Structures are given as structure tokens and as C-alpha cells.
């Protein structure tokens, strides 16, 4: 078996640049829409996988009363009914100096 790279790294830089440009073009509208909604958009390092995160999920947490099970014994939890609590959104106080 011969070494096709002859001791050098494979020359695929142009290919990666082309794929990155295609990915940027294809994802541009979806990423812009997500950002306009206040979502964070990240690209997983080493991939072209885009991850979108809605910050409203940061307000959700497991119910303390039922430990997130949604049940109190055999009955639904009277406090949360489904095991999840949504904290109230804090009013915007502006940017810290």
C-alpha cells in the first residue's frame, strides 16, 4: 500500500472551504430567522451541524414537589401536574454597566 499523501497532510482545504460556503448559503436564512427570535445558533466544532437553542427552555426545571415525576403517589402532582415548572420571566433591567 502506498502513501498517497507522501508524508504531507491531505490537500482538502479547498474542498472544506467549498463545503463551508455551501453550508453558509443553505443555512443563512434559517440561522437569521433563529437569531431574530433571540435563539442562539452554534455550529458543532469539526462539523457543519447547526444547533439552535430557544432561551425560554432555560426557564423550565423539574418540580421540587414531585421530583419531576409529575405524580404524587398514584395521582397527578397537584402543584405542577406534569413534573415541570416554568419560572416567571424576570423583567428586563438593561445592560449592567
N, C-alpha and C positions, 0 to 999 in steps of 0.2 A: 504494500500500500504506500503510495507516495503522499508527501505532504504538499497539498495544493497551495498553502499559504507561504511556503518557502521560508518559514521562520518568522513571518510577519502576521500581524493581525489581519483578519479578512477585511477587504475593502468594501464594506457595505454602507459606508457613511452616506453616500448619495441616495441609496435605497431608503435608509431610515429618514433622511430629510424629506424625500418624496412622500413617504407614508405619513410623516408628521404633518406635512402640508395638506394632504388629503383629509386626514383626521380633523385638522383645524377647520377646514372648509365644511366638512359634513357636520361637525359638532357645533359650529358657530351659532346657529340660530337657537338650538336647544340650550346651550350654555348661557347665551344672552337672556333668554326667557327666564331661566332659573335664577340668574343674578338679579334680574328686575323684580323678582318675587322675594328677594332677600335671602335666597338659599346660597350655601357655599358650594362651589364647584372645585373639585380636586381631581387631578389625574394621578392614578396609582403609579409610583415611580417604576420605571422599567417596562411600562405597558402603555397602552393607549386607552385604558379603561377609565371612563369618567364616573366619578361618584358625586351624587347630589344629596345634600343634607338640608332638610327643612328645619330651621331653628325652633319651630314650635314643638318638635319632639323633645327638646331639652326641658320642657315644662312638665313632661309626663314622668311619673315614678310609681313604684309599687305601693299599694295601700299598706299602711302600717298596721291597721286593724286585722286584716286577714292575711298579711304577709304576701300579698299579690295573688292569692289563690282565687279570690272572688267568692269564697264560701266561708260561712261561719257554721262549722259542723256540716250538716246536710242542707242548710238553707243558704240562699244568696246573702252575701255580706250587705247589711243594711247601710253601712257607711259609704261604700263605693259601688256596689252591685256588680262590678266586673273585674275587680282586682287592681285597677289602675286609678290614680288620682292625677288630675290636671291642675297644676298650680296656676294661680292667677298671674296674668302678665303684669309686671311692675310698670308703673308709668315711666315714660322716658324722662330722664333727668338731665340729658345733654351730655356732652363730652366732658370728661374730667380735665381740669387744667393741667 
